[in-house]
Amino acid sequence: MRLRAALGGDGPRLVVKRDDAIPFGFGGNKVRKLQLVLSQAIAAGADALVTTGGVQSNHARATAAAAAKLGLACTIVANGSPPDRPTANALLDALLGAHLEYVSSREERAPAMQRVAERLRAAGRTPYEIPLGASTPTGAAAFARAIGELLEQTSAPDVIVHASSSGGTQAGLVAGCALFGLPTRVIGVSADDSAADIGAQVRRIIEGLAPMVGLDAHTLLERAHLEVDDRFVGAGYGVPTDASREAQALFARNEALFVDHTYTAKAAAAIISYVREGRFKRDATVLFWHTGGQVGLFA
């Protein structure tokens, strides 16, 4: 990567795994999760999907795209106010035919989802509820599997850095490294919550994933090495920082890679900080797992 030279040239080898380049529905890590989660929905006979997120949720957009492709109805419970002029993910949700319902806070989303599902059942539909970010053990399994995909493409990196929020991506990457016997460190860079809160959520997901891969939860958690860095959140979820703005410019101008304000720019800022601090050996390979979200640049 030219970025290495831009950061002085004495740092580790930098590589990127580009989930932003997944072609379906503008890509991103949520598409990986939904591949497995929606197989369960179809097996359950679902004819409608119900999920949640912010007004500009990447997960909601990916779910709406999958619903359109599969011929399913889709309801999104979004916290926030209806935009006067939908842009970015909100615009795509509308184009994809999703039905949007709004609540005022993040805490209201899960109960509202349940009410929507109950209403649909009363109307004779078969809804399938997908939690925030598809961050379930099944969603995480998609990222455990993605470690196998990575090993088919290249040798195991010394470190993987990615944006972490609802925990499913990190749970899968950590579990995948454990299952494949890799010493790779997985560093999740928080986009919103504290390291303690994200860590606890990741552990809960790993506990649910363990039986799916033939292990007991204690054994898998013992093998898993979990790191969450919450120093790059700044003023909050979706709020840019000076470091994330610099990261956006450096990644774009040196690699033509676009990172969004909410998630990937903060993970990119972490990588830049780690290199400048000399946290990695020069012969190390550091992989940035680009989880997508570039649609958010047009909000």
MINU-109357 format. One record per residue (C-alpha): y, z, x; residue in one letter. Coordinates in steps of 0.2 Angstrom, whole numbers, plus 2048, in hexadecimal, padded with zeros to 3 digits. Each point is the difference from the previous one (the first is absolute). Example, Ala and Ser with C-alpha at 12.3 -4.5 7.8 and 13.67 -1.06 7.14 Angstrom:
BEGIN
{Y = 7EA, Z = 827, X = 83E, residu = A}
{Y = 811, Z = 7FD, X = 806, residu = S}
END
This chain:
BEGIN
{Y = 800, Z = 800, X = 800, residu = M}
{Y = 812, Z = 7FC, X = 806, residu = R}
{Y = 804, Z = 811, X = 7F9, residu = L}
{Y = 7F8, Z = 808, X = 80F, residu = R}
{Y = 80C, Z = 7F7, X = 80B, residu = A}
{Y = 80F, Z = 805, X = 7F5, residu = A}
{Y = 7FB, Z = 812, X = 802, residu = L}
{Y = 800, Z = 7FF, X = 813, residu = G}
{Y = 7EF, Z = 7F8, X = 804, residu = G}
{Y = 7F8, Z = 810, X = 807, residu = D}
{Y = 7F9, Z = 806, X = 7F0, residu = G}
{Y = 7EE, Z = 7FD, X = 7F8, residu = P}
{Y = 7F9, Z = 7F0, X = 7FA, residu = R}
{Y = 807, Z = 7FE, X = 7EE, residu = L}
{Y = 7F6, Z = 7F6, X = 7F3, residu = V}
{Y = 801, Z = 7FF, X = 7ED, residu = V}
{Y = 7F3, Z = 7FF, X = 7F2, residu = K}
{Y = 809, Z = 7F6, X = 7F3, residu = R}
{Y = 7FC, Z = 805, X = 7EE, residu = D}
{Y = 811, Z = 7F9, X = 7FC, residu = D}
{Y = 7F9, Z = 7EF, X = 802, residu = A}
{Y = 7F2, Z = 802, X = 7F3, residu = I}
{Y = 803, Z = 7F1, X = 7F5, residu = P}
{Y = 7FD, Z = 808, X = 7EF, residu = F}
{Y = 80E, Z = 807, X = 7F6, residu = G}
{Y = 80C, Z = 801, X = 80F, residu = F}
{Y = 7F3, Z = 80A, X = 809, residu = G}
{Y = 800, Z = 812, X = 807, residu = G}
{Y = 7F4, Z = 80E, X = 802, residu = N}
{Y = 7FF, Z = 803, X = 7ED, residu = K}
{Y = 7F7, Z = 7EF, X = 7FE, residu = V}
{Y = 7F2, Z = 806, X = 80B, residu = R}
{Y = 7FE, Z = 810, X = 7F6, residu = K}
{Y = 800, Z = 7F7, X = 7EF, residu = L}
{Y = 7F2, Z = 7F4, X = 806, residu = Q}
{Y = 7F4, Z = 80F, X = 7FE, residu = L}
{Y = 809, Z = 80A, X = 7F3, residu = V}
{Y = 801, Z = 7F1, X = 7F4, residu = L}
{Y = 7ED, Z = 7FD, X = 802, residu = S}
{Y = 7FE, Z = 811, X = 7F8, residu = Q}
{Y = 80C, Z = 7FB, X = 7F3, residu = A}
{Y = 7F7, Z = 7F0, X = 7FB, residu = I}
{Y = 7EF, Z = 809, X = 801, residu = A}
{Y = 807, Z = 80D, X = 7F4, residu = A}
{Y = 804, Z = 7F2, X = 7F4, residu = G}
{Y = 813, Z = 802, X = 801, residu = A}
{Y = 80C, Z = 7F5, X = 7F8, residu = D}
{Y = 810, Z = 808, X = 805, residu = A}
{Y = 806, Z = 809, X = 810, residu = L}
{Y = 80C, Z = 80F, X = 800, residu = V}
{Y = 809, Z = 805, X = 80F, residu = T}
{Y = 80F, Z = 808, X = 807, residu = T}
{Y = 80D, Z = 800, X = 80E, residu = G}
{Y = 813, Z = 7FE, X = 803, residu = G}
{Y = 80A, Z = 7F2, X = 7F8, residu = V}
{Y = 7FE, Z = 7F6, X = 811, residu = Q}
{Y = 7EE, Z = 805, X = 802, residu = S}
{Y = 7F5, Z = 7F5, X = 80B, residu = N}
{Y = 7F0, Z = 807, X = 7F8, residu = H}
{Y = 807, Z = 7FC, X = 7EF, residu = A}
{Y = 804, Z = 7EE, X = 804, residu = R}
{Y = 7EF, Z = 7FE, X = 808, residu = A}
{Y = 7F7, Z = 807, X = 7F1, residu = T}
{Y = 80A, Z = 7F5, X = 7F4, residu = A}
{Y = 7FB, Z = 7F1, X = 80B, residu = A}
{Y = 7EE, Z = 804, X = 7FF, residu = A}
{Y = 801, Z = 803, X = 7EE, residu = A}
{Y = 807, Z = 7EF, X = 7FD, residu = A}
{Y = 7F3, Z = 7F8, X = 80B, residu = K}
{Y = 7F2, Z = 809, X = 7F6, residu = L}
{Y = 807, Z = 7FE, X = 7EF, residu = G}
{Y = 803, Z = 812, X = 7FD, residu = L}
{Y = 80F, Z = 809, X = 7F8, residu = A}
{Y = 80A, Z = 80B, X = 80B, residu = C}
{Y = 80B, Z = 80E, X = 7FD, residu = T}
{Y = 80B, Z = 808, X = 80E, residu = I}
{Y = 807, Z = 811, X = 7FE, residu = V}
{Y = 810, Z = 800, X = 80B, residu = A}
{Y = 80B, Z = 80F, X = 804, residu = N}
{Y = 812, Z = 7FB, X = 800, residu = G}
{Y = 80B, Z = 7F6, X = 7F4, residu = S}
{Y = 7FD, Z = 7EE, X = 7FA, residu = P}
{Y = 80A, Z = 7F5, X = 80C, residu = P}
{Y = 80E, Z = 7F6, X = 7F8, residu = D}
{Y = 7FB, Z = 7F1, X = 80A, residu = R}
{Y = 7EE, Z = 801, X = 807, residu = P}
{Y = 7FE, Z = 7FB, X = 812, residu = T}
{Y = 7F2, Z = 800, X = 80D, residu = A}
{Y = 7F0, Z = 809, X = 7FA, residu = N}
{Y = 808, Z = 804, X = 7EF, residu = A}
{Y = 803, Z = 7ED, X = 7FD, residu = L}
{Y = 7EE, Z = 7FC, X = 805, residu = L}
{Y = 7F9, Z = 80D, X = 7F5, residu = D}
{Y = 809, Z = 7F8, X = 7F1, residu = A}
{Y = 7FB, Z = 7EE, X = 806, residu = L}
{Y = 7EE, Z = 806, X = 800, residu = L}
{Y = 801, Z = 806, X = 7EE, residu = G}
{Y = 7FE, Z = 813, X = 804, residu = A}
{Y = 807, Z = 80C, X = 7F3, residu = H}
{Y = 80C, Z = 80D, X = 807, residu = L}
{Y = 802, Z = 811, X = 7F9, residu = E}
{Y = 80D, Z = 80C, X = 809, residu = Y}
{Y = 800, Z = 813, X = 803, residu = V}
{Y = 80E, Z = 809, X = 808, residu = S}
{Y = 7F6, Z = 809, X = 80E, residu = S}
{Y = 7F1, Z = 7FE, X = 80C, residu = R}
{Y = 7F8, Z = 80F, X = 7F8, residu = E}
{Y = 800, Z = 7F8, X = 7EF, residu = E}
{Y = 7F6, Z = 7F1, X = 805, residu = R}
{Y = 7EE, Z = 806, X = 800, residu = A}
{Y = 802, Z = 808, X = 7EE, residu = P}
{Y = 808, Z = 7F0, X = 7FA, residu = A}
{Y = 7F2, Z = 7F5, X = 807, residu = M}
{Y = 7F4, Z = 80B, X = 7F6, residu = Q}
{Y = 80A, Z = 7FE, X = 7F0, residu = R}
{Y = 800, Z = 7ED, X = 802, residu = V}
{Y = 7EE, Z = 800, X = 803, residu = A}
{Y = 7FC, Z = 80A, X = 7F1, residu = E}
{Y = 80C, Z = 7F5, X = 7F5, residu = R}
{Y = 7F6, Z = 7F0, X = 806, residu = L}
{Y = 7F0, Z = 808, X = 7FC, residu = R}
{Y = 806, Z = 805, X = 7EF, residu = A}
{Y = 804, Z = 7ED, X = 7FE, residu = A}
{Y = 7EF, Z = 7FB, X = 804, residu = G}
{Y = 803, Z = 7FB, X = 813, residu = R}
{Y = 7F6, Z = 805, X = 80F, residu = T}
{Y = 80D, Z = 806, X = 80D, residu = P}
{Y = 7FD, Z = 804, X = 812, residu = Y}
{Y = 80C, Z = 80D, X = 808, residu = E}
{Y = 804, Z = 7FD, X = 812, residu = I}
{Y = 809, Z = 80E, X = 809, residu = P}
{Y = 80F, Z = 7FE, X = 80B, residu = L}
{Y = 7FD, Z = 7F4, X = 80E, residu = G}
{Y = 7EE, Z = 7FE, X = 7FB, residu = A}
{Y = 7FE, Z = 80F, X = 80C, residu = S}
{Y = 7EE, Z = 805, X = 7FA, residu = T}
{Y = 7F0, Z = 801, X = 80A, residu = P}
{Y = 7FC, Z = 7EE, X = 7FB, residu = T}
{Y = 811, Z = 7FA, X = 805, residu = G}
{Y = 7FE, Z = 809, X = 811, residu = A}
{Y = 7EF, Z = 7F8, X = 802, residu = A}
{Y = 808, Z = 7EF, X = 801, residu = A}
{Y = 809, Z = 806, X = 80F, residu = F}
{Y = 7F1, Z = 808, X = 808, residu = A}
{Y = 7F9, Z = 7EE, X = 7FE, residu = R}
{Y = 80F, Z = 7F9, X = 808, residu = A}
{Y = 7FD, Z = 809, X = 810, residu = I}
{Y = 7F0, Z = 7F5, X = 801, residu = G}
{Y = 80A, Z = 7F1, X = 7FD, residu = E}
{Y = 80C, Z = 805, X = 80E, residu = L}
{Y = 7F1, Z = 802, X = 80C, residu = L}
{Y = 7FB, Z = 7EE, X = 7FC, residu = E}
{Y = 811, Z = 7FA, X = 805, residu = Q}
{Y = 804, Z = 80A, X = 810, residu = T}
{Y = 7FA, Z = 80F, X = 809, residu = S}
{Y = 804, Z = 812, X = 7FA, residu = A}
{Y = 812, Z = 805, X = 803, residu = P}
{Y = 804, Z = 811, X = 808, residu = D}
{Y = 80D, Z = 804, X = 7F2, residu = V}
{Y = 803, Z = 7F9, X = 7EE, residu = I}
{Y = 811, Z = 804, X = 7F9, residu = V}
{Y = 804, Z = 7FC, X = 7EE, residu = H}
{Y = 80B, Z = 806, X = 7F1, residu = A}
{Y = 7F8, Z = 80E, X = 7F6, residu = S}
{Y = 805, Z = 807, X = 7EF, residu = S}
{Y = 7F2, Z = 802, X = 7F2, residu = S}
{Y = 7F3, Z = 802, X = 80D, residu = G}
{Y = 7F3, Z = 7F3, X = 7FC, residu = G}
{Y = 803, Z = 7F4, X = 80E, residu = T}
{Y = 800, Z = 80E, X = 80D, residu = Q}
{Y = 7F1, Z = 808, X = 7F9, residu = A}
{Y = 7F6, Z = 7EF, X = 801, residu = G}
{Y = 806, Z = 7FC, X = 812, residu = L}
{Y = 7FC, Z = 812, X = 806, residu = V}
{Y = 7EF, Z = 7FF, X = 7F8, residu = A}
{Y = 7FD, Z = 7EF, X = 806, residu = G}
{Y = 803, Z = 805, X = 812, residu = C}
{Y = 7F4, Z = 80F, X = 7FE, residu = A}
{Y = 7F3, Z = 7F5, X = 7F8, residu = L}
{Y = 801, Z = 7F3, X = 80E, residu = F}
{Y = 800, Z = 80D, X = 80D, residu = G}
{Y = 811, Z = 7FB, X = 807, residu = L}
{Y = 80B, Z = 80C, X = 80A, residu = P}
{Y = 80F, Z = 7F7, X = 7F9, residu = T}
{Y = 80F, Z = 80C, X = 7FA, residu = R}
{Y = 807, Z = 7FC, X = 7EF, residu = V}
{Y = 812, Z = 805, X = 7FE, residu = I}
{Y = 807, Z = 7FF, X = 7EE, residu = G}
{Y = 813, Z = 800, X = 800, residu = V}
{Y = 806, Z = 808, X = 7F0, residu = S}
{Y = 80B, Z = 7F6, X = 7F4, residu = A}
{Y = 804, Z = 80F, X = 7F5, residu = D}
{Y = 7F6, Z = 810, X = 800, residu = D}
{Y = 7FD, Z = 80E, X = 80D, residu = S}
{Y = 7F2, Z = 7FE, X = 80D, residu = A}
{Y = 7F7, Z = 80F, X = 7F8, residu = A}
{Y = 800, Z = 7F8, X = 7EE, residu = D}
{Y = 7FB, Z = 7EF, X = 806, residu = I}
{Y = 7F2, Z = 808, X = 80B, residu = G}
{Y = 7F9, Z = 80A, X = 7F2, residu = A}
{Y = 800, Z = 7F0, X = 7F5, residu = Q}
{Y = 7F7, Z = 7F6, X = 80D, residu = V}
{Y = 7F3, Z = 80E, X = 802, residu = R}
{Y = 7FD, Z = 800, X = 7EE, residu = R}
{Y = 7FD, Z = 7ED, X = 7FF, residu = I}
{Y = 7F4, Z = 801, X = 80F, residu = I}
{Y = 7F6, Z = 80D, X = 7F8, residu = E}
{Y = 7FE, Z = 7F5, X = 7F1, residu = G}
{Y = 7FC, Z = 7F1, X = 80B, residu = L}
{Y = 7F2, Z = 809, X = 80A, residu = A}
{Y = 7F2, Z = 7FE, X = 7F3, residu = P}
{Y = 804, Z = 7EE, X = 7FF, residu = M}
{Y = 7FC, Z = 7FD, X = 812, residu = V}
{Y = 7F1, Z = 80C, X = 800, residu = G}
{Y = 808, Z = 80F, X = 808, residu = L}
{Y = 804, Z = 811, X = 7FA, residu = D}
{Y = 813, Z = 804, X = 800, residu = A}
{Y = 7FF, Z = 80D, X = 80D, residu = H}
{Y = 7F8, Z = 7F4, X = 80D, residu = T}
{Y = 80C, Z = 7F2, X = 7FD, residu = L}
{Y = 80F, Z = 80C, X = 801, residu = L}
{Y = 7FA, Z = 807, X = 810, residu = E}
{Y = 7FF, Z = 7EE, X = 807, residu = R}
{Y = 811, Z = 7FB, X = 7F9, residu = A}
{Y = 80F, Z = 802, X = 80B, residu = H}
{Y = 810, Z = 801, X = 7F5, residu = L}
{Y = 812, Z = 7FF, X = 806, residu = E}
{Y = 80F, Z = 7FF, X = 7F5, residu = V}
{Y = 812, Z = 7FE, X = 807, residu = D}
{Y = 80E, Z = 804, X = 7F3, residu = D}
{Y = 80E, Z = 800, X = 80C, residu = R}
{Y = 806, Z = 7EE, X = 7FB, residu = F}
{Y = 802, Z = 803, X = 7ED, residu = V}
{Y = 813, Z = 803, X = 802, residu = G}
{Y = 809, Z = 803, X = 7F0, residu = A}
{Y = 7F1, Z = 7FC, X = 7F5, residu = G}
{Y = 7F5, Z = 7F3, X = 7F8, residu = Y}
{Y = 807, Z = 7EE, X = 801, residu = G}
{Y = 810, Z = 806, X = 809, residu = V}
{Y = 803, Z = 7F6, X = 811, residu = P}
{Y = 803, Z = 80A, X = 810, residu = T}
{Y = 809, Z = 7FA, X = 810, residu = D}
{Y = 7EF, Z = 7FF, X = 808, residu = A}
{Y = 7F8, Z = 7F6, X = 7F2, residu = S}
{Y = 80E, Z = 7F4, X = 800, residu = R}
{Y = 7FF, Z = 7FD, X = 813, residu = E}
{Y = 7ED, Z = 7FE, X = 7FD, residu = A}
{Y = 803, Z = 7F2, X = 7F3, residu = Q}
{Y = 80B, Z = 7F7, X = 80C, residu = A}
{Y = 7F5, Z = 802, X = 80F, residu = L}
{Y = 7F0, Z = 7FA, X = 7F7, residu = F}
{Y = 809, Z = 7F2, X = 7F8, residu = A}
{Y = 809, Z = 7F9, X = 80F, residu = R}
{Y = 7F2, Z = 802, X = 80C, residu = N}
{Y = 7F0, Z = 7FD, X = 7F5, residu = E}
{Y = 807, Z = 7F8, X = 7F0, residu = A}
{Y = 7F7, Z = 80E, X = 7F7, residu = L}
{Y = 809, Z = 808, X = 7F1, residu = F}
{Y = 7FE, Z = 812, X = 7FC, residu = V}
{Y = 807, Z = 809, X = 7F0, residu = D}
{Y = 80C, Z = 80E, X = 7FF, residu = H}
{Y = 7F4, Z = 80C, X = 7F6, residu = T}
{Y = 7F0, Z = 7FF, X = 80B, residu = Y}
{Y = 7FD, Z = 7F5, X = 80E, residu = T}
{Y = 811, Z = 801, X = 808, residu = A}
{Y = 7FE, Z = 812, X = 802, residu = K}
{Y = 7EF, Z = 7FE, X = 808, residu = A}
{Y = 807, Z = 7F3, X = 80B, residu = A}
{Y = 80E, Z = 80C, X = 805, residu = A}
{Y = 7F3, Z = 80C, X = 805, residu = A}
{Y = 7F7, Z = 7F4, X = 80C, residu = I}
{Y = 811, Z = 7FC, X = 808, residu = I}
{Y = 803, Z = 812, X = 802, residu = S}
{Y = 7EF, Z = 804, X = 807, residu = Y}
{Y = 801, Z = 7F2, X = 80D, residu = V}
{Y = 811, Z = 806, X = 806, residu = R}
{Y = 7FA, Z = 811, X = 801, residu = E}
{Y = 7F2, Z = 7FB, X = 80B, residu = G}
{Y = 7F3, Z = 807, X = 7F4, residu = R}
{Y = 7F3, Z = 7F2, X = 805, residu = F}
{Y = 7F8, Z = 7FB, X = 810, residu = K}
{Y = 805, Z = 7EF, X = 806, residu = R}
{Y = 7EE, Z = 7F9, X = 7FF, residu = D}
{Y = 7FE, Z = 806, X = 7EE, residu = A}
{Y = 800, Z = 7F5, X = 7F1, residu = T}
{Y = 80A, Z = 805, X = 7F1, residu = V}
{Y = 7FD, Z = 7F7, X = 7F0, residu = L}
{Y = 80D, Z = 800, X = 7F2, residu = F}
{Y = 7F7, Z = 7FE, X = 7EF, residu = W}
{Y = 80D, Z = 7F7, X = 7F6, residu = H}
{Y = 7FD, Z = 805, X = 7EE, residu = T}
{Y = 80C, Z = 7F4, X = 7F8, residu = G}
{Y = 80E, Z = 804, X = 7F5, residu = G}
{Y = 80C, Z = 7F2, X = 806, residu = Q}
{Y = 804, Z = 7FB, X = 7ED, residu = V}
{Y = 80A, Z = 810, X = 800, residu = G}
{Y = 80D, Z = 7F8, X = 80C, residu = L}
{Y = 806, Z = 7F6, X = 7F1, residu = F}
{Y = 803, Z = 80F, X = 7F4, residu = A}
END
